[in-house]
Amino acid sequence: MGAEGTIYQNARDVDTLGGRLWRAREAAGLSASRCARMMGVRKETLDGWESDRSEPRANRLITMAGILQVSPAWLLHGLGEAPQIDGVSDELKILKAQVQRLKELRAQTDMVMESIESAVERIAKREAE
């Protein structure tokens, strides 16, 4: 028995849960703030899910899938039909999402580096006294 006509007929989406969540939100045309309000969570919570720093509970996954108009199977495992963003290929969407996430991670890394550098300078100054 073939996979035709099932959720297995398409290639599995290899992006992470956070990446798929971000792509579905973009395809739905929702800002992170608006989407978080619709889901009943803080924007920081949604940001954590989209960056794979944390995971939503099962009841939130079903709510998300409904709001974003994707199947829970696709959201969780990448099985089934992916949402389409303006006719852009899945491969390009994944790459764009990865670039965006890398930019966000770079900004976070820069902030942490500045904080560490400040701490080093403060401690060095204190020890020099």
TITOR-108666 format. One record per residue (C-alpha): residue in one letter; residue number from 1; x, y, z. Coordinates in pm, whole numbers, plus 32768, in hexadecimal, padded with zeros to 4 digits. Layout:
// residues N
+---+-----+------+------+------+
: r :   k :   xx :   yy :   zz :
+---+-----+------+------+------+
: a : NUM :    X :    Y :    Z :
...
+---+-----+------+------+------+
This chain:
// residues 129
+---+-----+------+------+------+
: r :   k :   xx :   yy :   zz :
+---+-----+------+------+------+
: m :   1 : 8000 : 8000 : 8000 :
: g :   2 : 8092 : 8150 : 7F97 :
: a :   3 : 8094 : 8298 : 804F :
: e :   4 : 7FC4 : 834A : 7F48 :
: g :   5 : 7E9C : 83FD : 7FDF :
: t :   6 : 7F32 : 83F7 : 813E :
: i :   7 : 7FFE : 84E7 : 8212 :
: y :   8 : 8130 : 841E : 81A9 :
: q :   9 : 8114 : 8472 : 8035 :
: n :  10 : 81E5 : 85B0 : 805A :
: a :  11 : 834F : 85B2 : 80C5 :
: r :  12 : 8374 : 85E4 : 823C :
: d :  13 : 83B7 : 874D : 829D :
: v :  14 : 8509 : 873A : 834D :
: d :  15 : 84EE : 888C : 83F8 :
: t :  16 : 84C4 : 8897 : 8572 :
: l :  17 : 837A : 88C9 : 8627 :
: g :  18 : 83E0 : 8A32 : 8664 :
: g :  19 : 8437 : 8A66 : 84F6 :
: r :  20 : 82ED : 89D2 : 8483 :
: l :  21 : 8231 : 8AA6 : 8581 :
: w :  22 : 82E1 : 8BE1 : 8503 :
: r :  23 : 8299 : 8B88 : 8396 :
: a :  24 : 812A : 8B3E : 83DE :
: r :  25 : 8105 : 8C88 : 8496 :
: e :  26 : 81A6 : 8D43 : 8372 :
: a :  27 : 80C7 : 8C8D : 8278 :
: a :  28 : 7F98 : 8CF1 : 8348 :
: g :  29 : 800D : 8E5B : 8339 :
: l :  30 : 8017 : 8E7F : 84B3 :
: s :  31 : 8110 : 8F48 : 857C :
: a :  32 : 81AC : 8E96 : 86A5 :
: s :  33 : 80F0 : 8F7C : 8794 :
: r :  34 : 7F9D : 8F40 : 86F1 :
: c :  35 : 7FD4 : 8DCA : 86D8 :
: a :  36 : 803B : 8DB5 : 8845 :
: r :  37 : 7F00 : 8E72 : 88AD :
: m :  38 : 7E28 : 8D87 : 87DE :
: m :  39 : 7ED0 : 8C5C : 8886 :
: g :  40 : 7EAA : 8CF2 : 89DF :
: v :  41 : 8020 : 8D03 : 8A2A :
: r :  42 : 8124 : 8E14 : 8A4E :
: k :  43 : 81F2 : 8E75 : 891D :
: e :  44 : 832B : 8E01 : 89D6 :
: t :  45 : 8290 : 8CA7 : 89F7 :
: l :  46 : 824B : 8C98 : 8882 :
: d :  47 : 83AC : 8D16 : 883B :
: g :  48 : 8434 : 8BF8 : 8910 :
: w :  49 : 8369 : 8AFA : 884C :
: e :  50 : 83CF : 8B8B : 86FA :
: s :  51 : 853F : 8B8B : 8757 :
: d :  52 : 852C : 8A27 : 87E5 :
: r :  53 : 8592 : 8A9A : 8941 :
: s :  54 : 8453 : 8A06 : 89D0 :
: e :  55 : 832D : 8931 : 8961 :
: p :  56 : 81B8 : 896E : 8979 :
: r :  57 : 80DB : 887F : 8A3C :
: a :  58 : 7FFE : 8792 : 8976 :
: n :  59 : 7EC1 : 885F : 89A4 :
: r :  60 : 7F73 : 8992 : 8917 :
: l :  61 : 7FE3 : 88CE : 87E2 :
: i :  62 : 7E7D : 8884 : 8780 :
: t :  63 : 7E1B : 89F1 : 87B7 :
: m :  64 : 7F46 : 8A63 : 86E7 :
: a :  65 : 7EF4 : 8978 : 85CA :
: g :  66 : 7D90 : 89FE : 85BF :
: i :  67 : 7DF6 : 8B6C : 85CC :
: l :  68 : 7F05 : 8B3D : 84C6 :
: q :  69 : 7E2E : 8A5A : 83EB :
: v :  70 : 7F29 : 893E : 83DB :
: s :  71 : 7F07 : 87D6 : 8449 :
: p :  72 : 7F90 : 876F : 859C :
: a :  73 : 8056 : 865B : 84E8 :
: w :  74 : 8109 : 875B : 8410 :
: l :  75 : 814B : 8843 : 8535 :
: l :  76 : 81D7 : 872B : 860F :
: h :  77 : 8284 : 8647 : 8515 :
: g :  78 : 828B : 86F4 : 83C3 :
: l :  79 : 8198 : 85F9 : 832C :
: g :  80 : 8091 : 866D : 8236 :
: e :  81 : 8056 : 87B2 : 8181 :
: a :  82 : 812A : 88DF : 81E0 :
: p :  83 : 808E : 8A3A : 81D6 :
: q :  84 : 80E8 : 8B04 : 80A3 :
: i :  85 : 8180 : 8C5E : 80BF :
: d :  86 : 813E : 8D1F : 7F7D :
: g :  87 : 8195 : 8BFA : 7E9B :
: v :  88 : 82F6 : 8BD9 : 7F27 :
: s :  89 : 8387 : 8A79 : 7F1F :
: d :  90 : 83A6 : 89B6 : 8064 :
: e :  91 : 851F : 89AC : 803C :
: l :  92 : 8536 : 8B26 : 801E :
: k :  93 : 8449 : 8B58 : 8145 :
: i :  94 : 851F : 8A77 : 821E :
: l :  95 : 865B : 8B30 : 81BA :
: k :  96 : 85B9 : 8C82 : 81FB :
: a :  97 : 8541 : 8C0C : 834F :
: q :  98 : 869B : 8B8A : 83A4 :
: v :  99 : 873E : 8CD3 : 833E :
: q : 100 : 8646 : 8D96 : 8413 :
: r : 101 : 8682 : 8CB4 : 853E :
: l : 102 : 87FB : 8CD4 : 8515 :
: k : 103 : 87D9 : 8E50 : 8511 :
: e : 104 : 870E : 8E41 : 8652 :
: l : 105 : 880C : 8D56 : 86F2 :
: r : 106 : 8928 : 8E3A : 8686 :
: a : 107 : 887D : 8F65 : 8728 :
: q : 108 : 884C : 8E9E : 8868 :
: t : 109 : 89B8 : 8E2D : 885F :
: d : 110 : 8A2A : 8F96 : 8834 :
: m : 111 : 8960 : 8FFD : 8965 :
: v : 112 : 89F4 : 8EE3 : 8A36 :
: m : 113 : 8B55 : 8F39 : 89C0 :
: e : 114 : 8B25 : 90A6 : 8A23 :
: s : 115 : 8AA5 : 903D : 8B77 :
: i : 116 : 8BCD : 8F54 : 8BAF :
: e : 117 : 8CC5 : 905C : 8B39 :
: s : 118 : 8C2E : 9158 : 8C2B :
: a : 119 : 8C47 : 905D : 8D46 :
: v : 120 : 8DB4 : 9012 : 8CEF :
: e : 121 : 8E09 : 9186 : 8CEB :
: r : 122 : 8D53 : 91C1 : 8E33 :
: i : 123 : 8E03 : 909D : 8EE0 :
: a : 124 : 8F58 : 90FB : 8E4F :
: k : 125 : 8F2A : 9261 : 8EC7 :
: r : 126 : 8EC2 : 91EC : 9022 :
: e : 127 : 8FEB : 90FF : 903D :
: a : 128 : 90DB : 920F : 8FC9 :
: e : 129 : 9074 : 92F2 : 90EA :
+---+-----+------+------+------+
